[in-house]
Amino acid sequence: MGQSYGTYFQRNENASADQGERLVIRIKGLLESSRRHLPGECCIYKVPRHLRKLNKQAYTPQVISIGPFHHGNKKLQILEKYKLRYLKDFMRRANTNLENLVRIVRGSEERIRQCYAETIEPDSDEFVKMILLDATFIIEYFLRNMFTVQWTDEDRTVIKPWITARMQLDFLLLENQLPFFILKDLYQLVLVTNRIMYRPFIEVVFRYFHFLNTQKKSSDSDQFNGIIHFVDLFRIFYLPPPETLSERQPGSMAEKICCATQLAEAGLTFKKSKSQCYLDIKYHEGGVLEIPPFTIDNTTEIFARNLMALEQCHYPTQAYITDYFFLLDFLIDTGKDVALLADKKILVNGMGDDNATFINNLGTNVQYSSMNSEYCRLCRDLAEFRDDSWHRWKAIFKRDYVSTPWKIVATIAAILLLALTLTQAVCSLISVLPSKRRNL
């Protein structure tokens, strides 16, 4: 019996030791996994659930999957086989072989994985294949857009106009990104073959996304040295020059101001700005608000939501784009506000009355701790302007008495009639006084 008890306890001790060893291995794996998700390394995120549920389509690619988050989606198979075709064409263009390309990507595999804020399931071979196919497709596709004579009949058959249009949007979704550095590394192979014909990769990217570069920024600017992916590039296109960015103080939040129609009723003048930077909204003494022209159409919500999601995840203390859309939300409450801004040539309305609803919903579930000091000051100035009764009375006079030529004529006629009436009353009074004196 003693021996059987001894064997029993020994087996339990061994089992406990094995379980403890397995637990240590699991925790070590978790520690290694957590190291990959340090804030300084992650730059490509899945959109937080509380934002995604508001409009899933705004964050989901429709024709092409880039990177691991939507890889394998059965709805995105149109271009998957075509990526292999572009891989072959890229190897021919770069005068390289598959072994060399795999070596480059595998050498950066760990760094690429660290860029994603979620655990990436595919094993090493599958992951490297996915990154290689996606990266070479982007480079080859961008170059064919730069040199349109290189488009083949097969390109025109497979990549139809509606696909090219939607692909531009898919390349600007936060969940559909590759790290910029791996694209540059692979593109270097192309530069080696012919530096005269091919421009640096940043210029190729600028050419493809030229319609977003409203400020005509130069690709040589230091702003673009640390691009992390295409959505980050888009954000820099939006931002003013770094030296003009206003400071942000923790807790400095602007109070909600009145909408555009209410401000107009208080006498504020809305003026179309000549600035090409969307964020450059300025208030001028005397009651003039200058706003750079902007368009709201079916693509605007996709752009806005992905830029705001990037700032929520990666730039929470530098959420300048979020500030801008919050300010628009203040100004636009109803279709009347949209009509007012459209009448001033500030807003190009591509969505009808849905514009107001779209703008109002942008800030839902968005959390941030401060607003830039320039916008805070602007909101205070607008609130003070509206609260000034002199401005309100002056606005009422302009609106009710001199807003149209007919009202001006009517006002002048009324003033003249009043003046004549007063004159007649005075004359009558003067004529009566002498007779009263004589009677006395």
Rosetta blueprint (number, residue, H / E / L):
1 M L
2 G H
3 Q H
4 S H
5 Y H
6 G H
7 T H
8 Y H
9 F H
10 Q H
11 R H
12 N H
13 E H
14 N H
15 A H
16 S H
17 A H
18 D H
19 Q H
20 G H
21 E H
22 R H
23 L H
24 V H
25 I H
26 R H
27 I H
28 K H
29 G H
30 L H
31 L H
32 E H
33 S H
34 S H
35 R H
36 R L
37 H L
38 L L
39 P L
40 G L
41 E L
42 C L
43 C L
44 I E
45 Y L
46 K L
47 V L
48 P L
49 R H
50 H H
51 L H
52 R H
53 K L
54 L L
55 N L
56 K H
57 Q H
58 A H
59 Y H
60 T L
61 P L
62 Q L
63 V L
64 I L
65 S L
66 I L
67 G L
68 P L
69 F L
70 H L
71 H L
72 G L
73 N L
74 K H
75 K H
76 L H
77 Q L
78 I L
79 L L
80 E H
81 K H
82 Y H
83 K H
84 L H
85 R H
86 Y H
87 L H
88 K H
89 D H
90 F H
91 M H
92 R H
93 R H
94 A H
95 N L
96 T L
97 N L
98 L H
99 E H
100 N H
101 L H
102 V H
103 R H
104 I H
105 V H
106 R H
107 G H
108 S L
109 E H
110 E H
111 R H
112 I H
113 R H
114 Q H
115 C L
116 Y E
117 A L
118 E L
119 T L
120 I L
121 E L
122 P L
123 D L
124 S H
125 D H
126 E H
127 F H
128 V H
129 K H
130 M H
131 I H
132 L H
133 L H
134 D H
135 A H
136 T H
137 F H
138 I H
139 I H
140 E H
141 Y H
142 F H
143 L H
144 R H
145 N H
146 M H
147 F L
148 T H
149 V H
150 Q H
151 W L
152 T L
153 D H
154 E H
155 D H
156 R H
157 T H
158 V H
159 I L
160 K L
161 P H
162 W H
163 I H
164 T H
165 A H
166 R H
167 M H
168 Q H
169 L H
170 D H
171 F L
172 L L
173 L L
174 L L
175 E L
176 N L
177 Q L
178 L L
179 P L
180 F H
181 F H
182 I H
183 L H
184 K H
185 D H
186 L H
187 Y H
188 Q H
189 L H
190 V H
191 L H
192 V H
193 T H
194 N L
195 R L
196 I L
197 M L
198 Y L
199 R L
200 P L
201 F H
202 I H
203 E H
204 V H
205 V H
206 F H
207 R H
208 Y H
209 F L
210 H H
211 F H
212 L H
213 N L
214 T L
215 Q L
216 K L
217 K L
218 S L
219 S L
220 D L
221 S L
222 D H
223 Q H
224 F H
225 N L
226 G L
227 I L
228 I L
229 H L
230 F H
231 V H
232 D H
233 L H
234 F H
235 R H
236 I H
237 F H
238 Y H
239 L L
240 P L
241 P L
242 P H
243 E H
244 T H
245 L L
246 S L
247 E L
248 R L
249 Q L
250 P L
251 G L
252 S L
253 M L
254 A L
255 E L
256 K L
257 I L
258 C L
259 C L
260 A H
261 T H
262 Q H
263 L H
264 A H
265 E H
266 A L
267 G L
268 L L
269 T E
270 F E
271 K E
272 K E
273 S L
274 K L
275 S L
276 Q L
277 C L
278 Y L
279 L L
280 D L
281 I L
282 K E
283 Y E
284 H E
285 E L
286 G L
287 G L
288 V E
289 L E
290 E E
291 I E
292 P L
293 P L
294 F E
295 T E
296 I E
297 D L
298 N L
299 T L
300 T H
301 E H
302 I H
303 F H
304 A H
305 R H
306 N H
307 L H
308 M H
309 A H
310 L H
311 E H
312 Q H
313 C H
314 H H
315 Y L
316 P L
317 T L
318 Q L
319 A L
320 Y H
321 I H
322 T H
323 D H
324 Y H
325 F H
326 F H
327 L H
328 L H
329 D H
330 F H
331 L H
332 I L
333 D L
334 T L
335 G H
336 K H
337 D H
338 V H
339 A H
340 L H
341 L H
342 A H
343 D H
344 K L
345 K L
346 I L
347 L E
348 V E
349 N E
350 G L
351 M L
352 G L
353 D L
354 D H
355 N H
356 A H
357 T H
358 F H
359 I H
360 N H
361 N H
362 L H
363 G L
364 T L
365 N L
366 V L
367 Q L
368 Y L
369 S L
370 S L
371 M L
372 N L
373 S H
374 E H
375 Y H
376 C H
377 R H
378 L H
379 C H
380 R H
381 D H
382 L H
383 A H
384 E H
385 F H
386 R H
387 D H
388 D L
389 S H
390 W H
391 H H
392 R H
393 W H
394 K H
395 A H
396 I H
397 F H
398 K H
399 R H
400 D H
401 Y H
402 V L
403 S L
404 T L
405 P H
406 W H
407 K H
408 I H
409 V H
410 A H
411 T H
412 I H
413 A H
414 A H
415 I H
416 L H
417 L H
418 L H
419 A H
420 L H
421 T H
422 L H
423 T H
424 Q H
425 A H
426 V H
427 C H
428 S H
429 L H
430 I H
431 S H
432 V H
433 L H
434 P H
435 S H
436 K H
437 R H
438 R H
439 N H
440 L L
